[in-house]
Amino acid sequence: MKNGEAVGGGGGGSSISPLVSFVLGAAMAIVCILFVVSASPGRRLADISAWSNSNATAEDTPLLPSQLAAGSNVTVAAPAPAPVQAPAPVSPYGDLEEVLRRAAMKDKTVIMTQINAAWTKPGSLLDLFFESFRTGEGGVARLLDHLVIVTMDPAAYEGCQAVHRHCYFLRTTGVDYRSEKMFMSKDYLEMMWGRNKFQQTVLQLGYNFLFTDVDVMWFRDPFRHISMGADMAISSDVFIGDPYSLGNFPNGGFLFVRSSDKTVEFYRSWQQGRWRFFGKHEQDVFNLIKHEQAARLQLAIQFLDTTYISGFCQLSKDLNKICTLHANCCVGLAAKLHDLRSVLDVWTNYTAAPPEDRRAGKFHWNLPGICIH
């Protein structure tokens, strides 16, 4: 063979064997691959895996420790955000529902009274009211656990919180409730009708209530004289003997109402009566609508016997039977305070006496007072 002659014969120009060309090309491809892989060692297995499984998704490809250590740029799905909870609705009654829930008996009955700042001062009606419970008989003091005191102004609310667990501030507009309101004045009527509307609200919330004026002295448990069959039970200025006779004269200062559709509807009619009989207070309107509404709603209204649920209008003189005593038929805070103080003094002497003296009826109210007679 001559120098420069092509291997394997052929034409006159020098040429490279196809086998040698294939080998050189393959070698160059391997060198390129090794160069790329060596430039990014953290991606070697991931790239090879991607080439071998081109149909796999990013979510299906597990992360390897080498990827995490090398700070790989693999995208990880962010956790789903926590659901946003809507804020709890604000009750139009403020904390009333919570106060009622805490104070209620097992059958959802609450006792309520209503005060302003003039009645919470030391030595005023609220002090006498509490004293009557403390000196009462038959465990009447335990009923204070179920008493909600409705306050009409900030000072009364603050005073209530200092002495009692269940206080509610009934916010109103247009009337300054801090001072004493004279009977039948414009502010007095607003206060009475506002109280009536509040009682309707309590019924609509599903609670029964026994409303008591703060000038009612509690000596024994009055619930035992309220009929289970009564939709409403109301005290009497004058009791004529039949508890279901609509001829009795009612007094809204001591009033029990069971929550029902019938009683709520009665209160709606009662509120409308304010405008039908404009200028009258709620007790007079009750007296005017009681016949028509009792018939329309088939409402059982019990009038409470003044022997047990008494007042200055028709006074019970039997201290062995009396449960409550209301300073009704008495105008003016000073007059009420004077006579109720005298009542409590007699009651204290009665409870301290031997049982035989009590049974003998030796104790009597100090008569006459300013109002009591």
C-alpha positions in Angstrom: 0.0 0.0 0.0 1.3 3.4 -0.9 1.3 6.3 1.5 -1.8 8.5 1.3 -3.8 5.7 -0.4 -7.4 5.4 1.0 -8.0 2.4 3.1 -10.4 -0.1 1.6 -9.7 1.1 -2.0 -11.8 3.6 -3.8 -11.2 6.9 -5.5 -8.3 9.1 -5.4 -9.3 11.6 -2.5 -8.5 10.7 1.3 -11.7 9.7 3.3 -12.5 8.5 6.9 -14.2 5.2 7.4 -17.9 5.3 8.3 -17.2 3.3 11.4 -14.7 5.8 12.6 -17.1 8.6 11.9 -19.8 6.9 14.0 -17.4 6.3 16.9 -16.2 9.9 16.9 -19.7 11.3 16.8 -20.9 9.1 19.6 -17.9 10.1 21.7 -18.5 13.8 21.1 -22.2 13.4 22.2 -21.2 11.7 25.4 -18.7 14.4 26.1 -21.4 17.1 25.6 -23.8 15.2 27.9 -21.2 14.8 30.6 -20.3 18.5 30.3 -23.9 19.6 30.8 -24.6 17.2 33.7 -21.3 18.1 35.4 -22.2 21.8 35.2 -25.5 21.2 37.2 -24.8 18.2 39.5 -28.0 18.8 41.5 -30.2 18.3 38.4 -28.7 15.0 37.1 -31.2 12.6 38.4 -34.1 14.9 37.9 -33.2 15.6 34.2 -32.6 11.9 33.5 -36.0 11.1 35.2 -37.7 13.8 33.1 -36.2 12.4 29.9 -37.3 8.9 30.8 -40.8 9.9 31.9 -41.8 12.9 29.8 -45.5 12.3 30.6 -45.1 12.7 34.4 -46.4 15.9 36.0 -44.5 18.1 38.6 -47.0 17.0 41.2 -46.3 13.3 40.5 -42.5 13.7 40.7 -41.2 13.2 44.3 -38.5 15.5 45.6 -35.2 13.9 46.4 -32.9 14.9 49.3 -30.3 16.0 46.8 -32.8 18.4 45.2 -33.8 19.9 48.6 -30.1 20.2 49.6 -29.2 22.0 46.4 -32.1 24.5 46.7 -33.8 23.3 43.6 -36.3 25.5 41.8 -39.0 22.8 41.8 -42.4 24.5 42.4 -44.4 23.3 45.5 -48.1 24.0 45.7 -48.9 26.5 48.6 -51.3 25.2 51.3 -55.0 26.2 50.9 -55.9 29.3 52.9 -58.0 28.8 56.0 -61.7 29.6 55.4 -62.6 33.1 56.5 -65.3 33.1 59.2 -68.0 35.8 59.0 -68.1 38.0 62.1 -70.9 37.0 64.5 -74.0 39.2 64.0 -74.4 42.0 66.5 -77.6 41.6 68.5 -80.0 44.6 68.3 -80.6 44.0 72.0 -76.9 44.3 73.1 -76.2 41.8 75.8 -79.8 41.2 76.8 -80.0 37.6 75.6 -76.9 36.7 77.5 -78.2 38.4 80.7 -81.6 36.6 80.3 -79.9 33.3 79.7 -77.8 33.6 82.9 -80.7 34.7 85.1 -83.4 32.3 83.8 -85.0 29.4 85.7 -85.1 26.0 84.1 -88.4 26.9 82.4 -87.0 30.1 81.0 -88.7 32.4 83.5 -87.0 35.5 84.7 -88.0 38.1 87.4 -87.5 41.7 86.2 -87.6 45.1 87.7 -86.7 48.5 86.3 -84.9 51.4 88.0 -83.3 54.8 87.3 -80.6 56.6 89.2 -83.1 58.2 91.7 -84.0 54.7 93.0 -80.5 53.4 93.4 -79.2 56.0 95.8 -78.3 54.7 99.3 -81.4 54.3 101.4 -83.6 54.5 98.3 -86.1 52.0 96.9 -83.6 49.5 95.6 -82.1 49.1 99.1 -85.6 48.4 100.6 -86.4 46.0 97.8 -83.3 43.9 98.5 -84.0 44.1 102.3 -87.4 42.6 101.8 -85.9 39.6 100.1 -83.3 39.1 102.7 -85.8 39.2 105.6 -88.4 37.2 103.7 -89.5 33.6 104.5 -89.6 30.3 102.7 -86.3 30.8 100.8 -87.6 33.9 98.9 -84.0 35.3 98.9 -83.0 32.6 96.4 -85.2 34.2 93.8 -82.7 37.1 93.6 -80.6 34.7 91.5 -83.2 35.0 88.8 -83.7 38.8 89.0 -82.8 41.0 86.1 -82.5 44.7 86.9 -83.3 46.8 83.9 -81.5 50.2 84.2 -82.6 53.3 82.4 -79.4 55.5 82.6 -75.6 55.0 83.0 -75.6 55.9 86.7 -78.3 53.3 87.5 -76.4 50.7 85.6 -73.2 51.4 87.5 -75.1 51.3 90.8 -76.7 48.0 89.8 -73.4 46.4 89.0 -72.1 47.2 92.4 -74.8 45.2 94.2 -76.3 42.7 91.7 -75.2 40.0 89.2 -77.8 40.5 86.4 -78.0 44.1 85.2 -79.1 45.3 81.8 -78.8 48.9 80.4 -81.9 49.7 78.3 -80.6 52.5 76.1 -83.2 55.0 75.1 -83.3 58.4 73.4 -85.3 61.5 74.0 -85.8 61.2 77.8 -83.4 61.9 80.7 -84.3 59.0 83.0 -81.9 59.9 85.9 -84.4 61.9 88.0 -87.8 60.9 89.5 -90.7 61.0 87.0 -93.9 62.4 88.4 -97.0 60.3 87.8 -98.7 61.0 84.4 -96.0 63.5 83.3 -94.8 63.2 79.6 -91.6 61.5 80.7 -93.5 59.2 83.0 -95.7 58.0 80.1 -92.6 57.5 77.9 -91.0 55.4 80.6 -94.1 53.2 81.2 -94.7 52.6 77.5 -91.0 51.9 77.0 -91.2 49.3 79.8 -94.2 47.8 78.0 -92.3 47.5 74.7 -89.3 46.0 76.5 -91.6 43.3 78.1 -92.8 42.4 74.6 -89.2 42.0 73.5 -88.5 39.5 76.3 -91.5 37.5 75.3 -90.4 37.5 71.7 -87.0 36.1 72.8 -88.9 33.1 74.3 -88.7 34.0 78.0 -91.6 34.1 80.5 -91.3 36.9 83.0 -92.6 38.1 86.3 -92.3 41.9 86.3 -92.2 43.6 89.7 -92.0 47.3 90.4 -89.1 48.1 92.7 -91.5 49.5 95.3 -92.9 46.0 95.8 -91.8 44.3 99.0 -91.2 40.5 98.7 -91.9 38.5 101.9 -92.8 35.1 100.5 -92.6 33.3 97.2 -95.6 34.6 95.0 -95.2 32.0 92.3 -97.4 29.5 94.2 -100.3 31.8 93.7 -99.9 32.0 90.0 -102.1 29.5 88.1 -100.4 27.1 85.7 -103.4 27.6 83.4 -102.9 31.4 83.2 -101.4 33.1 80.1 -101.1 36.2 82.2 -101.4 36.9 85.9 -101.6 40.5 87.1 -102.0 42.1 90.5 -105.1 44.0 91.4 -105.7 47.5 92.7 -109.2 46.2 93.6 -109.9 42.4 93.7 -113.6 41.5 93.6 -113.2 37.8 94.5 -113.1 35.9 91.2 -109.5 35.6 89.9 -110.7 35.2 86.3 -113.3 38.0 86.2 -112.4 40.8 83.9 -114.2 43.1 86.3 -111.1 43.2 88.5 -109.0 46.4 88.4 -105.4 45.5 87.2 -102.1 46.9 88.3 -99.2 46.4 85.9 -96.6 46.8 88.7 -96.7 43.1 89.4 -97.3 41.1 86.2 -96.5 37.5 85.1 -96.7 36.6 81.4 -95.9 33.3 79.6 -94.2 33.6 76.3 -96.5 32.4 73.5 -97.8 33.6 70.2 -101.0 34.7 72.0 -99.2 36.9 74.6 -96.9 38.5 72.0 -100.0 39.4 69.9 -101.7 40.8 73.0 -98.7 43.0 73.6 -98.8 44.2 70.0 -102.5 45.2 70.5 -101.5 46.8 73.8 -98.9 48.9 72.1 -101.4 50.0 69.4 -103.8 51.0 72.2 -101.3 53.7 73.2 -102.4 55.6 70.0 -106.1 54.5 70.1 -106.3 56.0 73.6 -103.7 58.7 73.4 -102.5 60.2 76.6 -103.4 57.2 78.8 -100.8 55.1 80.5 -100.3 51.4 79.9 -102.4 50.2 82.9 -105.5 52.2 81.8 -105.1 50.9 78.2 -104.9 47.3 79.5 -108.2 47.8 81.3 -109.7 49.2 78.1 -108.7 46.4 75.8 -108.8 43.4 78.2 -112.3 42.3 77.2 -111.9 42.4 73.4 -108.4 40.9 73.4 -109.1 38.1 75.9 -112.0 37.1 73.6 -110.2 37.5 70.4 -107.0 35.6 71.5 -108.7 33.1 74.0 -106.4 34.5 76.6 -106.6 33.3 80.2 -106.0 36.4 82.4 -105.7 35.7 86.2 -106.2 38.6 88.6 -104.2 38.0 91.8 -105.9 38.0 95.2 -104.9 41.0 97.3 -104.9 38.7 100.4 -101.5 37.4 99.1 -100.4 39.8 96.4 -101.3 43.0 98.1 -100.8 46.8 97.9 -101.7 50.0 99.6 -104.9 50.3 97.4 -106.5 47.2 99.0 -104.3 46.3 101.9 -103.9 42.7 103.3 -103.6 42.9 107.1 -102.9 39.2 107.5 -99.1 38.9 107.9 -99.4 35.1 108.0 -100.6 35.0 104.4 -99.1 38.0 102.6 -96.5 37.4 99.9 -95.9 40.8 98.4 -96.9 44.4 99.2 -96.9 47.1 96.6 -96.8 50.8 97.4 -99.5 51.5 94.8 -102.1 54.3 95.3 -99.1 56.3 96.5 -97.6 59.3 94.6 -94.0 60.5 95.2 -90.7 58.8 96.0 -90.5 60.3 99.5 -94.0 59.0 100.5 -93.2 55.5 99.3 -89.9 55.4 101.1 -91.5 56.6 104.4 -94.3 54.0 104.3 -92.3 51.1 103.0 -89.6 51.7 105.7 -92.4 51.4 108.3 -93.7 48.2 106.6 -90.3 46.6 106.8 -89.9 47.5 110.5 -93.1 45.7 111.3 -92.2 42.7 109.1 -88.8 42.4 110.9 -90.5 42.4 114.3 -93.0 39.8 113.0 -90.3 37.4 111.8 -88.4 37.7 115.0 -91.4 36.8 117.2 -92.3 33.4 118.6 -94.5 31.3 116.3 -97.4 31.4 118.7 -97.4 35.2 118.7 -97.4 35.2 115.0 -100.2 32.7 114.7 -102.2 34.8 117.1 -102.2 37.7 114.8 -100.6 40.1 117.2 -98.7 42.1 114.5 -100.3 44.9 112.4 -99.0 47.5 110.0 -98.5 51.0 111.4 -101.6 52.8 110.2 -102.1 55.4 108.9 -99.0 56.3 107.0 -98.6 58.9 104.3 -100.3 56.5 101.8 -101.0 53.3 103.6 -104.3 53.1 105.4 
